[in-house]
Amino acid sequence: MNDAQARARWALLFGNFVIGTGVLAPAGLINELGSAFAVDVATAGSLIGYGAAILCIEAPLLAFATNRLDRRVLLTAALVLYAMGHLLSAFAPSFAVLLAVRLAMVAGAAVFTPQAASAISLFIAPEHRAGSVAFIFLGWSVALAVGVPLVSLFGAHFGWSATYLVLAAASLVATLVVFATVPSGLFTPPLSVAAWRAVFTNRKVQLLLVVTCVFIAGQFTEYPFIAARLKSEAGADASTIAISFAVYGLAGVVSSMIAAAAIDRLGGPGTTRVSLVFVILGLLIWSLGGASVLLAGVGLAIWGAGAGPSVAAQQARLIAADPNAASATVALNTSLLYAGQAIGTSLGGWTLSSGHADRSGVIAVTLIAIALLVSIVTQRRFSA
């Protein structure tokens, strides 16, 4: 790998960091947004849920519609839209306007993450592709470790509006570095309607997508409401909440770095299996922690250690399943990832609004266990 390729990988990692921080920002701002717009926790969390539902639909559609565009142009355009969306969000006069802006701007996220993965496969040697995909997805792990905690802390001290302005500036920086480093003239192989149909009917791909959707749904039954739960049950202040998010995220960064180095040897299926076991154990401890900040931190650390590598491992498995349809399969995986976010956030919001908050942990662990089972079945049936 030469220096230019290394710079492009870092730029795409930073782009994913900005995308991930923006997508998950409402989790860090949930208490501030609830107070500012006089809405309950479940309603504030719907910024993630409704946004994820739109992302689920847009990811494959935009992958199909933009298939013939230069990847550098496409990725920078996605980040420009993201920057504009955060800028407008900073001046939203009501929750309804904030939600409407978010539903428009998430098209940038729907494009960037999957197409960054497909773009890197066009200029990285085959023997380094799985590791490179895992590397750029470290951006999401760093978003969890650094981005969301900073959003939570910054929002508590300077307000939600100022936080959105900072996110707009970060998106603009990402736009510039991606445009400056990603090679021009990158085009994915044209995918016809028939090719998309073949991907949709591929049983191996179907099972891998189910794994993604179900394990993300399990995690997002709990993740968007971490700050609210820490505040209501443990009486945590802004600094403690930010540190808790950082513990979760840093564990994900460390485990993702280990996975990025080991995935070419361990393989995608093995990486997924180990990751999901960690998520189950972490969620169990988090759910049973009650009012203990210490137990909550231990649970978040173990949960984060599993959550970090899991998405990248699934992306690598899908690319390996059909390299010629990478842009389609990665877009579908991203679509199901966001579907899982929408389903999980809705389930978590329902448990809170209906007075059954004690059931959210059981639901989360059950869903992750189902995802683990499907992953093992897929590996044994298709060796993938």
Buried (B, 14 or more C-beta within 10 A) or exposed (E): EEEEBEBBBBBBBBBBBBBBBBBBBBBBBBBBBBEBBEBEBBBBBBBBBBBBBBBBBBBBEBBBEBBEBBBBBBBBBBBBBBBBBBBBBBEBEEBEBBBBBBBBBBBBBBBBBBBBBBBBBBBBEEEBBBBBBBBBBBBBBBBBBBBBBBBBBBBBEEBBBEBBBBBBBBBBBBBEBBBEBBBEEBEBBEBEEEBBEBBEEBEBBEBBBBBBBBBBBBBBBBBBBBBBBBBBBBEBEBEBBBBBBBBBBBBBBBBBBBBBEBBBEBBBBBBBBBBBBBBBBBBBBBBEBEEBBEBBBBBBBBBBBBBBBBBBBBBBBBBBBBEEBBBBBBBBBBBBBBBBBBBBBBBBBBBBBEEEBEBBBBBBBBBBBBBBEBBBEBBEEBEB
